[in-house]
Amino acid sequence: MTGMGGNPPSSYPCNPCNPWSISKSVAVVLIILFLLSGALSIMGATAPERARQGMVVAQERLAAEVGLAVLKDGGNAVDAAVASAFALAVTYPAAGNIGGGGFLLHRSGKGSAVAYDFREKAPAKALPTLFLVDGKYDPNRHHASHLAVGVPGTVAGLHLAWSRHGRLPWKRLVIPAVRLAKEGFAISPALADSLRRELPRMKAYPASLAQFSKSGNPYEAGEILRQKDLARSLNRIAKEGPKGFYDGETAALIAREMQRGGGVLTLEDLRAYEAKIRVPVTGSYRGFEIVSMPPPSSGGIAIVEILNILEGWELGPQDFGSARTIHRMTEAMRRAFSDRAQFLGDPDSNPEMPVEKLLSKSYANSLRNSISQNKASVSSTNTFSWRNESPQTTHLSVLDREGNAASLTFTLEDSYGSRIVVPGAGFLLNNEMGDFNAEPGRTDVTGLIGTPPNMAAPGKRMLSSMSPTMVTREGKLLLITGSPGGRTIINTVLETIVNTLDFGMNAQEAVDAPRFHHQWLPDQIVYELNGLSPDTLRILETMGHKTKAVRSQGAAQVIRVDPKTGWIEGAADRRDPDSAARGW
Ligand code: GLY
């Protein structure tokens, strides 16, 4: 046998050979392969995962696979969502959680929809002035302290949804997460990067450093992350349900850490926590039905309000990305975000919220009439503004073979929440109190809002933007969507809807398409780098819009049912390389 570059053996098929003819045919084959791979990669760039029986799309691969295994095992959409959510608490620690909160929207195959609210609550000792020191607002207290921790809702919420819809035993849904925590899993390059970036912020908390580093040194991609304390906490939840979290050893460990760090959250707050069943927000858009999350999320109301405004204009595939479309969508966003700041908060503390008006077509008509077709409006700087919000949160979408659907968004607020791992319990606590307004009466351009609906108060839920959403037509499910991203969630979810319904995109095209965001104040269009052409930007700027590029926006995890073929399309958002769609 000759080595590389040696003479071919005598039995070689073209011996004696013309070296040119070999390299020519090799070249032709290579060119064909190259063109083919180009074509495939273009197709791959826009082709969703396709399946017939069910789909799970989540921000981390192992969690999506845990959900898919549940579906294959005879579980339904809620079973799979619960199992995937617990798995995310292990494999996606930046936002997957048992120490945070969120929302789950469920729609049965027969068409009834219900929303589960497991948003964190303010502890009983929280007051509107909680974030002031000697009368002065302290952002650290608000966002990065034990006072920033809200009463977690995730375990209660997942259990409530399961108790009403679940088919498989509770334990079967939690055990895969216990196993992932105990046996560990290989750290992806993205997780290794994110843990390395977080290390400095975790240094104040020895239990956090112990859990997410090797004695203060960062993990490398490919190394195994084992979380023994977390496995024990999850095991208590598997065996005892919510009692295994809100009472007994886990609750005592949380209360002890709160006391040690000067928090106000107590054992009584934990025991008193209840997830709630809410009536979803509904709207219509060009003959489609929109079903989304009601307050304490602002998401459903804002999305329906924006769609109601857009409905008055024709939008087709040829309009995607044009300056006129971006301008119209921006002006609709601007108005909905202004209303969000002015009116929305915890419905149990704000019974007077004008929800019906905000969702009405007549109100949208009046807002649309206030929009000039060639001139940007101006957001008034003496009304409402917000601090920059972390893009962390995570979303998963599930569809089962009977047509039951689950859309679940949950969060710790910031990436890795408060960065406080409960010693002995192995999970991160949220810093969701940061979603309350900062200080009564203080609204200014530095990003503070002081309006009453979302001031901290005992037992109150803080306003959210999380927007688990579904779209149906004539009772048939068409789309399950949701995303992380703080306030950008609302516009990311909106854009996945408009991309599919108006611009005719499949699920993956709708997720891949460049995004933009406007939130009233700061008064600027924030767009994904290279997502708007220089010509479009120039036209928008001539109209009076300020623009700002960012690297990326959101991580939508979307399922679409093709109405013509019945194929289920799953689209994971490749802005986060660990996202995955798994179907069967
Ligand atoms: N913490 C992000 C949200 O709830 O919108």
Residues whose N, C-alpha, C, O or C-beta is under 5 A from the ligand:
A	BS01	LIG	T411 E413 L463 S464 S465 M466 G486
